[in-house]
Amino acid sequence: MLVHTVYFYLKPDVSEEGTAAFIKQVEGLGAIETVDAMHVGTPAATPVRPVVKNDYSVAVTVVFKTMADHDVYQDHQVHSDFIENNKHLWDTVVIYDAD
């Protein structure tokens, strides 16, 4: 199993409507056939603590059954189109992969 978590830091000028539209675009990645499970969210309203990072805009966690499934996802046209169509919206993307 591979858990692929991506944190998007959208540009400051992206509106709430723009963020909502971006979230819909992220959710579209779930159509890729090798995605086993997926969750998209924004920073939770948990108490502020030094160990909690909540400075990102949107996070997506995608679960794959195998590394091969992850590789198909990375090379999939839906994923490529998502990046091409949305990269102008973010300043930074941070990825954590765990097996």
Secondary structure, DSSP 8 states (H G I E B T S, - for coil): -EEEEEEEEE-TT--HHHHHHHHHHHHGGGGSTT--EEEEE--------TT-----SEEEEEEESSHHHHHHHHH-HHHHHHHHHHGGGEEEEEEEEE-
